[in-house]
């Protein structure tokens, strides 16, 4: 999964520690838009903190755990995706996504999430892919719905942000559901 074309002018690529300066610059540009949803948008403040963040994911990937990818539009980093949790032992993973405001409306997140889920299910044999979001994040919930995920419930005050526990909605899709959605049964006439 080194590079995937999302659209004629957008790519999904590995977001590795050597790209820390570019990632830090992106977070700086998009901070106001990302900070309500992503704690790291507040803690990544320079190249060093960006490198540390990316290195954690590089280390996790080396241990067959989480991994992180970036979304480039016209060769500019505009967003990304990650497996915040990737556990082959339990066959469960959690996908997360983010996108700069100016890159919205091109279907990049949905295409990206589909690639990530396809890879997790078909290549790695994951059985369960989760999507967690704040209840107020309507755009995130809409993507989960378009991906065919089901809302499982609410984790009350499960995510600390600014010293306050925030509720988190849990959405998921199972491998059998993902495969069935990709290959719907033929209808009889």
Buried (B, 14 or more C-beta within 10 A) or exposed (E): EEEBEBEEEBBBBBBBBEBBEBBBBBBEBBBEBBBEBBEEBBEBEEBEBBBEBBEBBBEBBEEEBBBBBBBBBEEBBBBBBBBBBBBEEEBBBBBBBBBBEEBBEBBBBBBBBBBBBEBBBEEEEBBBBBBBBBEEBEEBBEBBEEBBBEBEEEBEEEBEBEEEEBEBBBBBBBBEBBEEEEEEEEEEE
